[in-house]
């Protein structure tokens, strides 16, 4: 039995990963699905990246979680990298699921295609609370492109505004991911075009892990809504010894 901690991406909470968690639990494992600070209902949207990382560090410490297989989806890759840098003793393996892999001094926007950065900043400028929210057409076509219209709409209705500062902040690390003394895996959903295929997740970001295990499966960026059983099996394969 392994101990999985699933760290969600932007616009999500831990609740959106509960179905994935249920499949992992059915295979005999413990699963946690915390929500990152800034994404909790009622949270301020001025939260920065360091506070977001701290919230998951605090969760691990408050729950006494040890020997964790820490899984980060998308923006969650920024968070799990920071968590590992601070409390590596609690972690057995890092699993990046179509996730950002930062080196010291990099922000999420630094790893994003320039035309996407411009679009993200424009969306953030439309709001006055420090947050950003995706328009439905972009969500439907680029993030959940393996889901039908009804599935995309149901999933979109679960999203919440995300603190923009977490995208802008540059991470501070003692060691880059490739130098961290821990096992690493990368799950690449091959139909994921949220980052555009001209600016791919793998190998552009995955290779920053140094030595790592690669798991590739069909699916979009939001496979947690469209095929939760498939991503659950991939997480188990990525997390095995």
N, C-alpha and C positions, 0 to 999 in steps of 0.2 A: 504493500500500500504506500502511495506517495502523497505528498502534501502540496497541492497546487494553489497558487494565489494568482488569480486572473485580474490584470489591471487594464481597464477599459481605455478606449481612445477618446478623442475630442467629441463633444456633443452628447456623450453617453454618461450613464451611471453604471454602477455594478449590477443594477437590476436587468440591464439588457443582456447580460452574460449568464443569467440564471439558467436559461434553457441549455446552453453549452455545459454549464456546471452540472446540470442534472444528468447529462450523458456521461460525464467523467465520473460522477459519483456512482452511477450504475455499474461502472467497470471496477468499483471497489476502492476508490480513492477519496481523500478529503479534499474539499475545494472551498476557497474563500473568494468572495467577489466584492472587495471594498470599493467605495466611491472616493475618487480623488477630490481633495479640497478645491473648491471653485466650481465643481460639478454637482455638489449636493443641493437639494432643493433649498432655496433661500440664501445660498452662499453669495457673498460679494463677487462680482465679476472683475474685480481689480486684482485678484490673486495672481501672483507671479509663479515662475517655475520652481523656485526654491521652496516656497510654501507648499506647492503641490507635492513635491518629492517628500518633504517633511511629513505630510499627512499619511503617506504609506509607510514610512519608517515608523511613525507613531503607532500605526495599526499593527504592524508586526510585533512591536515591543509590547503593546498593551494586550495583545492576544497570546503573547509568548510563543509566536510562530518560529519554529526552527526547521532547518533542513528543507527549506521551501524551494519548490520549482516555481520561479517567478516569471509569469507570462505577461508580456506587454504588447498590446495591439495598437498600431499606428502611433499616435501621440504618446501612448503608454510606454513606448520604447524610450522616450526621453526620461520618463519617470523611473522606470526600472533600472536604467543605467545609473541615475543619481542615487537610488536606493542602494544598489550594489556597492557603490563607492563609499557609502556611509556605514552600512551594516552587512558587509559581505559574509560575516560569520553566520548569519541566519539563512544563507542562500546556498542551495545545492546546485542549481542550474538556472541560467537565464535563457528564456525562450522569447525570441522576437517574432511577432506575427504580423507580417507586412508592416513593419515598424521602423521608425527612425532610430538610427544608431549614431549617437553623437560622440565626437571626440571633445576633449576639453576646449572650452571657448566657443563651441558651436551652438547655434540656436536651431530650432525646427525650420525657421524660414531660410536659414543658410543652406539647408539641404533640400529646398523646394525650388522647382523650376521658376525662373524669373517672371514668366507670364502668369504663373499661378500666384506668386507673391503679390503681384500688382492687383490681381482679382481679389485676393484675401484682404488686402489692405483697403480696397474699395468697399468691400462688404462691411468691414469693421467701422469705416467712416460713416456708414448709414445709421449706426446705433450710437447712443449717448451714454451707455453704462459700462463701457470697456469690454463689451462682449462681441462675439461674431456668431452668426447663424447662417447655415447654408440655405439657399433657395431650393425649393423642391425639384425643379428641372435638373439642376446640377447633381443633387442627391440621387435622383432616379437614374440618370444616364451614366454617371461616372462612379458612383459609390456602390450602388446595389443593382448593377446592370445584369445580374443573373436572376433577378426577381421580377415577377409580374407587377402590374400597376397596383393591384390591391395590397400585395405584400410590401411594396415600396411605400405606399401611403401609410399603412399601419405602423411600419418602422419609423417613418419620418415623424409621426405624431408623438413618438416617445423621446425625440431629441430635445435638448435644452441648450440655450445659449452658452457658448464656451468663452472663458476668459482669454482675451486676445494677447495679454501680456505674456502668457505662458508660451506662445509661439515666438515672441520677440526676444525673450530672455536667453542669454548665452549660459550654458551649463558650466559649472565649476567642478572639475574632477581631479582627484589625486592621481588616478590611473585611467588611461583610455581603455575602452572595452577589450581590445586585443591583448592588453597587458594584465587584465584581471585574472586572478587565479581561481577560476570557476568554469564549469562546463557551459558551453553556449550552443544554442540551436537557432536556426532561422526557418520559419514557415513562410513559403511564398505561394500565395494564391495566384494562379497564372492568368486569370482574367481580370485581375485588379488593375484598373486604369485610373484610380483616384489620383495617382501620382504621374500619370501618363506613361506610355510605353517608351517614349523617347527619353524619359528620365526615370528609369526603372528602380523598383525596390531592390531586386536582386539582378546582378551582383553588385550594383553600385553601393548599396548600403551594407548588405550582408558581409561583404569582404572586409569591412572595417572591424569585424569580430575576431580576425586572426583565424585560429583553428575553431571550426564550428561544424555542426551537423546540419545538413540541408534537407528539408522536407518540402516537396512541391505537390500541390493538389489543385484541381480545378475549382474556380470560385472567384467571386468578386471581393471587394474590400469589406463588404458587410455580410460575409458568409455566415456570421453568427445568427442572422435572421433567416437566411435562405436555406442553409444546410448545416444546422447546428451539430448534427451527428457527425458529419464529415470533419468539421474543424475540431471537434472533441477528439476523434480518433487521431488526427494529426498532432494535437497537443500531447496526447499520450505517447505517441511515437517520438516526438521531439524531446520529451522529458525522461524517457527511459535511460537506465544506466548503460 
